[in-house]
Amino acid sequence: MLKRVLIANRGEIARRIARTCRRLDVEYVAVFSDADRSAAHLEGAVECVRIGAGPAADSYLNIAALVDAALRTGCDSVHPGYGFLSESPQFATAVADAGLVYVGPDAAMITAMGDKATARALMAEAGVPVLPGSPDATESAARLALDAGRIGYPVILKPVAGGGGKGMRVVQSEAELPEAVAAAVRLGRSSFGDGRLLAERYVPRPRHIEVQVFGDTHGNVVHLYERECSLQRRHQKVVEEAPAANLPVEVREALLDAAVRGAGSLGYVNAGTFEFILDADERFYFLEANTRLQVEHPVTEEITGVDLVEWQLLVAAGQPLPRAQHEITVSGHAVECRVYAEDPEEGFRPAPGRAQHVEWPDTIRVEAAFDQPDLVTAFYDPMIAKLIARGPDRPTALRRLVDAIDGTSVLGLTTNLGFLADLLQEPRVVAGRLDTHLVDGLVERATRPDRSAQATACAAAMEIPPTGDADASPWSGTVGALDRQDLDPRAPFGRVPVRDAAGPREAWLTGVRGNRVDVLVDGRPFGVSVARRGPLFHGTVGDVAWTGLRTPGGYELVLAGHRVTLATRTFEQGDGDSVDNVVKSAMPGTVVGLSCAVGDRVEKGAVLVVVEAMKMENRILAPFAGVVDEVNCALHDIVSADQVLVLLTADVAAEADA
């Protein structure tokens, strides 16, 4: 068995690998960038090694630094996790050349399957159905245009070095291709160090099914059944489950057989995933193979009882697979959702920041990057956790996952938890009628409920003292010789003025019965239950679970996973509007596009700057038509949240015409 493993990763996957290492009494070494000096994934390591500055290119993508860290700390092996260098043949080669064991397929296999065109050819030779696509990967828009013309529009562009759906773009016509290629190349270079792309025939509204395979050095190859990964946003998986929902037995058997046949034809060793798409007629086609552990591997572990990280370590040490195919069985159903630091109500914009309070549910399995307050930087992927629920059947697993989301508290950080709770209760999801466009369609048609009034009621309830603590709040007791109710009979327990994004609000506290508070907000009645644990308040407003914290400037609340912030306001404060000619960055990140210069005349909505944060490009638009007075950033600059990037002078004539 391996003795000491360098975990060449960070966050929740580094912690996941470490957990299995501890159980097997395998020592592990952790690595960190300057941005991760106090990260939770360093806990329990026999040694922690700094590998570079915050940007991934200077640290977690620094092959020389990682191999040197492994050698200096006496490791015999390196586990790449997923993301970063996990599918880099150069990394696997460097590890092997240093005399270390690479925990995963070798460089030749990574190269063959990492080149999606080569992978398609190999699978076709093995009798696995494939889609037509580019014969070779390229950054050339002209060559991709030729490929697309041969394949037929629409096509999908895929970063050849990418994974997890990052950077994929659907192109409907030749006119759209040049801009799509430029953006995909740029993202591929910055995220994966490789901007080459493939074009492939686009199948509308497919299902995405993948098969977990495992091979060893003794010639054994098995599958561990399939996973449904159809719930995706912009080709990025957000919810996965195992086994797949509503999959005919004969289709399942053919899929599993195709995956094992494909892996066996390659002599595949260690963990891998063979991905397929199913069209409306339930015909399946090979999509790609991932030569690593997948983000969604826990759902497979939950239904098979197999620790896939343990199997990776055993196979890397030269041992045979612990189970034969007939010994691998399925029990129950498991569903996983990915928790991201992003704002669903702002186009899922990455939302780095500091989590002030974290409370994960104890009723299900949680894989989290941290369990205590921590900083989420803009340098890396915005996923901070995965919640995995298991049940004897699919409805039970779904219900347990929704309940667990309600029991999750992440304050100080905007997350997609509320979006996930809504998605898991969508009727088509509950019924298992899934396809890869379902989520994007829901997002496009979604209406934003006004949670601010509910949040205001909860914030007001936070001002009511616990039973028996009447002196703790200005709304209880007496004011001079007068009872509070005599001063304001419409709000006998007082008024709480706040401000939200839309303007001022005011809550009237009308009644208190034990831990229940009656509140009027803009004339609407709310019944709020409230309790307190230390600085954290929690309860329900109607049938919606909420948690809250007082902050220096107001209140932070999460209602059924949706974050709402409210600012304190005094009754004397005015509510006048202001006009601002500054254009700011909404988040920390790197300037990867700059399309304006001093003196330029720009139209409202024109792209001024593109800031990349957490592997996503965020276009910053002109708020009005005008002239550029100042540009306070340059390409490749690292900018902070709220940093002023551009100063504009409004075009008065244009405004008058409007």
LOVEX-585053 format. One record per residue (C-alpha): x, y negated, z. Coordinates in steps of 0.02 Angstrom, whole numbers, padded with zeros to 5 digits, always signed. Each point is the difference from the previous one (the first is absolute). Layout:
REM residues N
XYZ
...
***
This chain:
REM residues 658
+00000+00000+00000
+00056-00179-00028
+00081-00081+00151
-00006-00188-00028
-00105-00092-00131
+00017-00179-00057
-00176-00068-00031
+00026-00119-00146
-00162-00094+00024
-00100-00108+00118
-00174-00025+00071
-00130+00135+00021
+00084+00132-00110
+00164-00016+00095
-00096+00026+00162
-00093+00148-00077
+00162+00087-00051
+00076-00037+00171
-00146+00084+00087
+00031+00165-00088
+00187-00015+00029
-00030-00018+00187
-00116+00151+00002
+00132+00105-00089
+00144-00067+00107
+00081-00077-00154
+00094-00161+00039
-00037-00149-00110
+00086-00164-00041
-00105-00154-00040
+00047-00145-00113
-00060-00179+00003
+00011-00164-00094
+00017-00169+00082
-00189-00015-00010
-00021+00164+00098
+00122-00025+00143
-00131+00042+00131
-00114+00111-00105
-00091+00146+00079
+00076+00127-00120
+00168-00020+00090
-00068+00078+00160
+00074+00169+00048
+00140-00002-00128
+00170+00063+00056
+00074-00150-00093
-00070-00152-00090
+00098-00075-00146
-00021-00171-00080
+00001+00018-00189
-00022-00179-00061
-00105-00156-00011
-00190-00008-00005
-00035+00020-00187
-00017+00182-00050
+00133-00018-00135
+00126-00044+00135
-00049+00137+00122
-00120+00144-00031
+00048+00006-00185
+00187-00012+00039
+00062+00175-00041
+00179-00029+00055
-00054-00068+00169
-00116+00146+00032
+00125+00134-00046
+00135-00087+00102
-00119-00007+00150
-00031+00187-00014
+00185+00041-00009
+00051-00117+00141
-00129+00074+00119
+00038+00183-00034
-00160+00044-00093
-00010+00158-00103
-00153-00055-00099
-00105-00146-00061
-00190-00010-00008
-00060-00137-00120
-00183-00007+00057
-00105-00080-00136
+00018-00164-00092
+00168-00089-00012
+00129+00130-00062
-00106+00156+00022
-00008+00032-00188
+00171-00068-00046
+00112+00131-00082
+00148-00116+00033
-00036+00008+00186
-00020+00189-00001
+00164+00015-00097
+00093-00116+00119
-00063+00099+00150
+00054+00166-00076
+00168-00069-00058
+00033-00053+00180
-00020+00180+00056
-00170-00031+00079
-00165+00093-00023
-00135-00100-00088
-00171+00044+00073
-00097+00013-00161
+00019+00059-00180
+00172-00023-00077
+00051-00142-00116
-00031+00100-00158
-00180+00036+00050
-00030-00180+00054
+00069-00059-00167
-00106+00119-00102
-00162-00035+00091
+00037-00184+00032
+00005-00029-00187
-00185+00013-00031
+00024+00032-00186
+00118+00145+00035
-00120+00065+00133
-00143+00002-00124
+00104+00098-00125
+00053+00127+00131
-00179+00023+00058
-00061+00023-00177
+00130+00138-00023
-00068+00082+00158
-00177-00003-00069
-00063-00141+00111
-00122-00121-00087
+00078-00173-00030
-00053-00170-00067
+00087-00085-00147
+00123-00137+00048
+00165-00085-00035
+00142+00118-00048
+00125-00106+00095
-00001-00132+00137
+00045-00177-00050
-00009-00184+00049
-00030-00050-00181
-00171-00074-00032
+00021+00035-00186
+00031+00186+00027
-00143+00012+00124
-00112-00085-00128
+00046+00134-00127
-00036+00136+00128
-00167-00078+00046
-00049-00015-00183
+00035+00185-00025
-00088+00053+00161
-00149-00117-00024
-00066-00134+00117
-00036-00010+00142
+00168+00057+00071
+00073-00003+00174
+00176-00064+00034
+00097+00094+00134
+00167-00046+00078
+00108+00151-00035
+00085-00011+00171
-00157-00047+00095
-00109+00097+00117
-00164-00016+00090
-00081-00093-00144
+00108-00154+00026
+00013-00109-00153
-00120+00095-00113
-00097-00109-00121
-00143+00040-00118
+00013-00086-00169
-00157-00011-00105
+00071-00077-00159
+00161-00044-00090
-00023-00183+00046
+00012+00041+00186
+00156+00106-00016
+00145-00127+00005
-00055-00084+00162
-00040+00167+00082
+00169+00072-00049
+00094-00153+00067
-00088+00008+00168
+00020+00189+00017
+00185-00007-00046
+00029-00138+00127
-00089+00096+00137
+00090+00162-00044
+00170-00083+00010
-00034-00083+00167
-00089+00146+00083
+00090+00151-00071
+00159-00069-00078
-00061+00061-00171
-00114-00097-00116
-00027+00134-00132
-00180+00043-00044
-00103+00134-00085
-00164-00021-00093
-00129+00139+00017
-00177+00028-00062
-00121-00074+00124
-00142+00111+00059
-00147-00104+00062
-00072+00038+00172
+00100+00158+00034
+00021+00093+00163
+00176+00013+00068
+00040+00171+00073
+00173+00053+00057
+00069+00169+00054
+00129+00021+00137
+00133+00125-00053
+00152+00069+00089
+00145+00101-00065
+00155+00076+00079
+00172+00056-00058
-00057+00182+00002
-00118-00021-00148
-00161-00020+00097
-00127-00133-00052
-00168-00027+00085
-00138-00129+00003
-00080-00071+00157
-00163-00044-00089
-00055-00165-00071
-00034-00177+00058
-00128-00123-00068
+00081-00170-00031
-00134-00084-00106
-00035-00143+00120
+00127-00125-00065
+00012-00188-00014
+00099-00060-00150
+00071+00177-00018
+00059-00001+00181
-00073+00138+00107
-00094-00060+00154
-00097+00155+00057
+00048+00182-00028
-00081+00162+00053
+00025+00187-00006
-00072+00105-00071
-00074-00096-00148
-00185-00039+00008
-00125+00085-00117
+00134+00090-00100
-00065+00156-00090
+00088+00159+00055
+00060+00042-00175
+00074-00175-00024
+00088+00010+00168
+00075+00169-00040
+00060-00059-00171
+00079-00156+00076
+00091+00097+00135
+00060+00128-00127
+00062-00137-00118
+00098-00086+00139
+00084+00161+00057
+00035+00051-00180
+00078-00169-00036
+00106+00001+00158
+00052+00181-00028
+00056-00036-00178
+00118-00132+00069
+00069+00104+00143
-00066-00136+00114
+00077-00011+00175
-00069-00092+00154
-00157-00108+00010
-00084-00068-00155
-00168-00060-00062
-00071+00034-00171
-00131-00131-00042
-00145+00018-00121
-00144-00103-00064
-00172+00074-00033
-00110-00076-00134
-00189-00010+00003
-00010+00178-00070
+00114+00065+00140
+00143+00034-00119
+00165-00033+00086
+00165-00068-00064
+00172-00009+00078
+00037-00177+00058
+00169+00007+00085
+00101+00093+00131
+00065-00080+00159
+00161+00079+00061
-00023-00050+00181
-00117+00005+00147
-00159-00099-00033
-00077-00137+00107
-00157+00105+00012
+00086+00161+00055
-00088+00000+00171
-00168+00052-00073
+00081+00157-00070
+00081+00034+00168
-00168-00020+00087
-00091+00130-00106
+00143+00127-00016
+00084-00015+00170
+00170-00020-00085
+00130-00130+00051
+00064-00052-00171
+00150-00093+00071
+00052+00159+00091
-00013+00097-00163
+00108-00132-00085
+00136+00019+00131
-00008+00191-00004
+00011+00009-00190
+00141-00129-00003
+00094+00113+00121
-00016+00144-00124
-00138+00095+00089
-00147+00080-00092
-00175-00073+00009
-00081+00045+00167
-00160+00063-00082
-00047+00093-00158
-00143-00063-00107
-00128+00120+00074
+00044-00061+00175
-00043-00182-00040
-00184-00031+00032
-00114-00150+00018
-00104-00043+00154
-00114-00151+00010
+00018-00169-00084
+00115-00149+00028
-00009-00182-00056
+00137-00131+00010
-00007-00188-00022
+00148-00117-00021
+00005-00154+00110
+00081-00149-00085
+00049-00173+00060
-00102-00086-00135
-00152-00112-00016
-00142+00084-00095
-00097-00163-00008
+00145-00087-00088
+00024+00125-00139
+00092+00122+00115
+00142-00122+00013
+00142+00068+00108
-00011-00076+00174
+00165+00019+00092
+00004-00064+00177
+00011+00055+00180
-00119+00125+00076
-00036-00073+00172
-00101+00146+00064
-00007+00179-00066
-00114+00139+00058
-00012+00154-00110
-00141+00126+00028
+00037+00153+00106
-00138+00107-00079
+00091+00038-00164
+00175+00017-00071
+00092-00166-00024
+00163-00028-00095
+00050-00180+00039
+00153-00108-00027
-00019-00068+00177
-00105+00023+00156
+00041-00165+00085
-00004-00181-00059
+00120-00014-00147
+00046-00105-00151
-00054+00052-00175
+00123-00079-00122
-00027-00046-00181
+00150+00102-00058
-00085+00170-00008
-00160+00091-00044
-00148-00068+00102
-00060+00171+00063
+00013+00004+00190
-00094+00159+00044
-00104+00148-00057
-00154+00064+00091
-00038+00184-00028
-00161+00084+00058
-00039+00185-00009
-00166+00090+00016
-00081+00167-00036
-00077-00079-00155
+00014-00158-00104
-00144-00100+00078
+00071+00028+00174
+00175-00052-00052
-00067-00159-00082
-00105-00045+00152
+00147+00027+00118
+00110-00111-00107
-00127-00142-00001
-00021+00015+00189
+00189-00004+00020
+00013-00160-00103
-00128-00079+00117
+00113+00052+00144
+00155-00080-00077
+00061-00171+00056
+00132-00095-00098
+00000-00184+00046
+00113-00137-00065
+00011+00087-00168
-00125+00006-00142
-00031+00180-00056
-00113+00097-00117
-00083+00098+00141
-00170-00079-00027
+00010+00032-00186
+00042+00182+00035
-00148+00020+00119
-00118-00071-00131
+00075+00109-00137
-00017+00161+00100
-00185-00037+00026
-00035-00040-00183
-00135+00123-00059
+00101+00063-00148
+00149+00035+00112
-00110+00089+00127
-00073+00105-00141
+00173+00039-00071
-00037-00078-00170
+00174-00072-00024
+00105-00073-00139
+00153-00112-00007
-00102-00155-00044
-00129+00013+00137
+00096-00110+00123
+00042-00137-00125
-00182-00005-00054
-00058-00017+00179
+00124-00141+00030
-00057-00095-00154
-00183+00009+00053
+00027-00024+00185
-00079-00145+00092
+00083-00073+00153
-00112+00010+00152
+00009-00148+00118
+00091+00077+00146
+00048-00171+00066
-00166-00024+00091
+00017+00171+00083
+00181-00041+00044
-00052-00167+00073
-00127+00088+00111
+00134+00122+00059
+00123-00142+00034
-00131-00088+00104
-00032+00161+00097
+00186+00006+00041
-00028-00158+00102
-00124+00083+00117
+00092+00064+00155
-00012+00182+00055
-00135+00040+00128
+00051-00066+00170
+00126-00124-00072
-00113-00152-00013
+00140-00125+00028
+00098+00063-00151
-00104-00095-00128
-00060-00180-00018
-00170+00069-00052
-00035+00071+00173
-00017-00078+00172
-00043-00184+00024
+00057-00167-00065
-00004-00119+00147
-00170+00018+00080
-00086+00054-00159
-00028+00178-00062
+00063+00033-00176
-00176+00044-00059
-00063-00171+00053
+00131-00082-00113
-00042+00095-00161
-00158+00107+00006
+00022+00054-00184
+00172+00072+00040
-00005+00035+00186
+00169+00087-00004
+00080-00131-00111
+00054-00031-00179
+00158+00060-00088
+00051-00105-00151
+00117+00080-00127
+00057-00023-00179
+00011+00134-00134
+00056-00010-00181
-00165-00079-00051
-00004-00133+00135
-00065-00026+00177
-00114+00121+00090
-00078-00003+00172
-00059+00140+00112
-00131-00024+00135
+00010+00121+00146
-00180+00031+00048
+00001+00150+00116
+00109+00122+00095
-00057+00171+00062
+00142+00103+00067
+00122+00024-00144
-00126-00058-00130
+00003-00180-00060
-00135-00084-00104
+00068-00128-00122
-00074-00116-00131
+00111-00047-00148
-00075-00120-00126
-00169+00049+00068
+00030+00187-00024
-00012+00110+00155
+00135+00128+00039
+00008+00128+00139
+00182+00028+00048
+00068+00129+00121
+00170-00045+00070
+00131+00083+00110
+00182-00038+00032
+00162+00099+00014
+00143-00117+00041
+00005-00134-00135
-00109+00101-00118
-00189-00023-00011
-00110+00129-00084
-00181+00049-00021
-00138-00002-00131
-00097-00136-00088
-00160+00084-00056
+00063+00170-00059
+00171-00066-00053
+00154+00038+00106
+00115-00147+00034
+00162-00041+00089
+00072-00170+00037
+00143-00100+00073
+00014-00179+00054
+00141-00086-00094
+00087-00166+00034
-00104-00080-00138
-00163+00093+00019
-00059+00179-00020
+00047+00152-00102
-00133+00132-00027
-00020+00162-00096
-00178+00056-00041
-00013+00178-00068
+00178-00020-00064
-00026-00173-00077
+00110-00138+00069
-00071-00173+00040
+00098-00144+00074
-00084-00150+00082
+00080-00162+00055
-00050-00087+00160
-00086-00167-00022
-00057-00135+00120
-00165-00090-00020
+00095-00162-00029
+00097+00063-00151
-00055-00066-00169
-00034+00111-00147
+00063-00107-00144
+00069+00075-00160
+00177-00027-00061
+00081+00006-00171
+00167+00088-00017
+00119-00008-00147
+00115+00138+00062
+00004+00178-00067
+00062+00123+00131
+00049+00182+00005
-00134+00101+00087
+00129+00127+00061
+00185+00029+00018
+00080+00077-00154
+00116-00023-00148
-00030-00118-00146
-00002+00111-00156
-00087-00119-00119
+00006-00189-00021
-00104-00073-00140
+00003-00187+00036
+00126-00141+00007
-00003-00180+00058
-00104-00105-00118
-00104+00144-00068
-00186-00029-00019
-00095+00153+00063
-00182+00052-00006
-00101+00057+00150
+00032+00186+00028
+00165+00001-00095
+00134+00116+00069
+00135-00105+00082
+00103+00127+00096
+00001+00189+00020
+00053+00063+00172
+00036+00184+00026
-00040+00067+00173
-00012+00182+00051
+00023+00061-00180
-00148-00104-00062
+00004-00154-00109
-00104-00146+00064
-00040-00138-00123
-00009-00173+00077
-00118-00110-00100
-00023-00186-00023
-00146-00055+00111
-00043-00141-00122
+00057-00075-00164
+00147-00115+00021
+00183-00040-00024
+00143+00091+00088
+00094-00124+00112
+00119+00119+00088
+00052+00182-00011
+00075+00057+00164
+00049+00178-00046
+00102+00094-00128
-00001+00174-00072
+00056+00132+00126
-00024-00118+00148
-00067+00082+00158
-00145-00108+00061
-00098+00001+00162
-00187-00006+00032
-00071-00175-00021
+00161-00062-00081
-00036-00143-00120
+00047+00059-00175
-00071-00134-00113
-00067-00178+00018
-00135-00055-00122
-00081-00165-00041
-00180+00021-00051
-00047-00043-00178
-00133-00131+00036
-00065+00002-00177
-00022+00187+00003
-00089-00009+00167
-00115-00136-00066
-00043+00106-00152
-00036+00148+00113
***
